[in-house]
Amino acid sequence: MKMIYDCLVIGAGIAGITASIYLKRGNKSSLMLDKGAPGGKLNNIHRIDNYPGLARIPGPDLALSLFNQASELGVEYAYGSVYEIRKEDNVFLVKTDAGDFNAKSLIIATGVENKKLGIPGEDKYLGKGVSYCATCDGPFFKGKDVALVGNADHAVEDAIYLSDIVNRLYFLYPEEIVATPSHIEELKTKNNVTWIPMDKSIAIEGHELVESFIYEDKDGQHKLDVNAVFPLYGEKSSTAFLSPLGVKGNKGFIETNANMESNVPGVFAAGDIVDKKLRQLVNAAGEGAIAATSVIGYLRELPKE
Ligand SMILES: Cc1cc2nc3c(=O)[nH]c(=O)nc-3n(C[C@H](O)[C@H](O)[C@H](O)COP(=O)(O)OP(=O)(O)OC[C@H]3O[C@@H](n4cnc5c(N)ncnc54)[C@H](O)[C@@H]3O)c2cc1C
């Protein structure tokens, strides 16, 4: 007979790993599934300045430390991209490209992805100069000119990182910059950064590799000669795989109560995927802990087989 886990944790970012640690310590059987590297977004963060007690820690170091902590406790982890979840005979059936899994409850911790600019050339040059991760790909553009489009904290943090590597960084902001003031001040000290307010991204052009970025402002269209474009403007999430369950959401984000419960009994959520205002490491970890604690309470109330 197929194993039925007490809980399946979908997503092994900081929210999912924290939830798994709490479940394990609560003596519940759980499996953490991820379609990428454990640590999630942490792997894309060059330097974290605001995680309590771990000043200036590189994201990949925190990812490794979290994953090691979970592994040492005996948390089960498997690769798998979840594409559908159904409920059959009071058990959740989770379908992934690496097989199906069964569980009595779920914690959804699948985070968010960067939004595309949606302009010609963006898909064509992905990996050939277009990148959504400065920490991962910035070093490929050492001494080159690059463009970054964005206006929030992630964009400003990545701009600081890139400015130490590239020759010239064009920082294009389609809207007012809404980032931590100390980050903006740090970026202002970099004399190889050109700040460009703009209205619209138009196209990314090149031959084999990216050669230019075209944007529009009130004076018309302009072309910047660059070797890379980092679109870091906005985030999106997808909960399409949850649709058979009828989980309530808002624009792809899951609505929860203070116990991280969704409207569907047995389905909990934590981290960036939750419909909320602040998307940071510290509350993602906290919500992972709350979700796991709520799962433990939920399991206690389930009728005994
Ligand atoms: C460049 C950048 C810098 C940042 N800097 C900071 C900072 O300095 N301080 C701070 O507090 N926060 C920062 N953040 C925000 C922080 O990274 C996030 O709030 C946090 O990592 C969210 O964690 P999470 O576990 O909710 O999601 P994630 O870390 O995104 O993890 C979600 C996981 O789910 C997996 N997944 C998604 N869909 C599926 C599926 N269908 N099947 C299986 N697995 C799936 C993904 O592969 C991923 O590993 C930064 C973010 C970015 C992008």
The ligand as an SDF file (V2000), in Angstrom:
LIG
                    3D

 53 58  0  0  0  0  0  0  0  0999 V2000
   16.9890   39.2070   -5.2520 C   0  0  0  0  0  0  0  0  0  0  0  0
   16.2060   39.0430   -3.9760 C   0  0  0  0  0  0  0  0  0  0  0  0
   16.7130   39.5740   -2.8080 C   0  0  0  0  0  0  0  0  0  0  0  0
   16.0040   39.4420   -1.6110 C   0  0  0  0  0  0  0  0  0  0  0  0
   16.5580   39.9500   -0.4750 N   0  0  0  0  0  0  0  0  0  0  0  0
   15.9400   39.7590    0.7080 C   0  0  0  0  0  0  0  0  0  0  0  0
   16.5420   40.2150    1.9140 C   0  0  0  0  0  0  0  0  0  0  0  0
   17.6340   40.7880    1.9140 O   0  0  0  0  0  0  0  0  0  0  0  0
   15.8610   40.0020    3.0740 N   0  0  0  0  0  0  0  0  0  0  0  0
   14.6450   39.3660    3.1300 C   0  0  0  0  0  0  0  0  0  0  0  0
   14.1080   39.1940    4.2250 O   0  0  0  0  0  0  0  0  0  0  0  0
   14.0660   38.9140    2.0140 N   0  0  0  0  0  0  0  0  0  0  0  0
   14.6710   39.0960    0.7970 C   0  0  0  0  0  0  0  0  0  0  0  0
   14.0800   38.6520   -0.3430 N   0  0  0  0  0  0  0  0  0  0  0  0
   12.7410   37.9950   -0.2310 C   0  0  0  0  0  0  0  0  0  0  0  0
   12.9140   36.5530    0.2390 C   0  0  0  0  0  0  0  0  0  0  0  0
   13.8690   35.9340   -0.5890 O   0  0  0  0  0  0  0  0  0  0  0  0
   11.5790   35.8080    0.1970 C   0  0  0  0  0  0  0  0  0  0  0  0
   10.6240   36.5010    0.9660 O   0  0  0  0  0  0  0  0  0  0  0  0
   11.7100   34.3890    0.7510 C   0  0  0  0  0  0  0  0  0  0  0  0
   12.8470   33.7450    0.2340 O   0  0  0  0  0  0  0  0  0  0  0  0
   10.4530   33.5890    0.4200 C   0  0  0  0  0  0  0  0  0  0  0  0
   10.6080   32.2640    0.8490 O   0  0  0  0  0  0  0  0  0  0  0  0
    9.5350   31.1530    0.4620 P   0  0  0  0  0  0  0  0  0  0  0  0
    9.9820   29.9110    1.1630 O   0  0  0  0  0  0  0  0  0  0  0  0
    8.1730   31.6440    0.6770 O   0  0  0  0  0  0  0  0  0  0  0  0
    9.6400   30.9910   -1.1130 O   0  0  0  0  0  0  0  0  0  0  0  0
   10.8580   30.5760   -2.0620 P   0  0  0  0  0  0  0  0  0  0  0  0
   12.1690   30.8170   -1.4460 O   0  0  0  0  0  0  0  0  0  0  0  0
   10.5580   31.2500   -3.3670 O   0  0  0  0  0  0  0  0  0  0  0  0
   10.6970   28.9850   -2.2290 O   0  0  0  0  0  0  0  0  0  0  0  0
    9.6400   28.4530   -2.9620 C   0  0  0  0  0  0  0  0  0  0  0  0
   10.0930   27.0930   -3.4780 C   0  0  0  0  0  0  0  0  0  0  0  0
    8.9600   26.4330   -4.0650 O   0  0  0  0  0  0  0  0  0  0  0  0
    9.3930   25.7230   -5.2040 C   0  0  0  0  0  0  0  0  0  0  0  0
    8.2330   25.5430   -6.0770 N   0  0  0  0  0  0  0  0  0  0  0  0
    7.4920   26.4960   -6.6980 C   0  0  0  0  0  0  0  0  0  0  0  0
    6.4910   25.9170   -7.4050 N   0  0  0  0  0  0  0  0  0  0  0  0
    6.6270   24.5740   -7.2390 C   0  0  0  0  0  0  0  0  0  0  0  0
    5.9010   23.4520   -7.7360 C   0  0  0  0  0  0  0  0  0  0  0  0
    4.8370   23.5940   -8.5270 N   0  0  0  0  0  0  0  0  0  0  0  0
    6.3270   22.2110   -7.3920 N   0  0  0  0  0  0  0  0  0  0  0  0
    7.3970   22.0390   -6.5570 C   0  0  0  0  0  0  0  0  0  0  0  0
    8.1150   23.0750   -6.0560 N   0  0  0  0  0  0  0  0  0  0  0  0
    7.7300   24.3240   -6.3920 C   0  0  0  0  0  0  0  0  0  0  0  0
   10.4530   26.6210   -5.8230 C   0  0  0  0  0  0  0  0  0  0  0  0
   11.3290   25.8570   -6.6320 O   0  0  0  0  0  0  0  0  0  0  0  0
   11.1470   27.1940   -4.5930 C   0  0  0  0  0  0  0  0  0  0  0  0
   12.2970   26.4520   -4.2180 O   0  0  0  0  0  0  0  0  0  0  0  0
   14.7670   38.7600   -1.5640 C   0  0  0  0  0  0  0  0  0  0  0  0
   14.2520   38.2130   -2.7500 C   0  0  0  0  0  0  0  0  0  0  0  0
   14.9610   38.3510   -3.9410 C   0  0  0  0  0  0  0  0  0  0  0  0
   14.4110   37.7580   -5.2060 C   0  0  0  0  0  0  0  0  0  0  0  0
  1  2  1  0
  2  3  1  0
  2 52  2  0
  3  4  2  0
  4  5  1  0
  4 50  1  0
  5  6  2  0
  6  7  1  0
  6 13  1  0
  7  8  2  0
  7  9  1  0
  9 10  1  0
 10 11  2  0
 10 12  1  0
 12 13  2  0
 13 14  1  0
 14 15  1  0
 14 50  1  0
 15 16  1  0
 16 17  1  0
 16 18  1  0
 18 19  1  0
 18 20  1  0
 20 21  1  0
 20 22  1  0
 22 23  1  0
 23 24  1  0
 24 25  2  0
 24 26  1  0
 24 27  1  0
 27 28  1  0
 28 29  2  0
 28 30  1  0
 28 31  1  0
 31 32  1  0
 32 33  1  0
 33 34  1  0
 33 48  1  0
 34 35  1  0
 35 36  1  0
 35 46  1  0
 36 37  1  0
 36 45  1  0
 37 38  2  0
 38 39  1  0
 39 40  1  0
 39 45  2  0
 40 41  1  0
 40 42  2  0
 42 43  1  0
 43 44  2  0
 44 45  1  0
 46 47  1  0
 46 48  1  0
 48 49  1  0
 50 51  2  0
 51 52  1  0
 52 53  1  0
M  END
$$$$
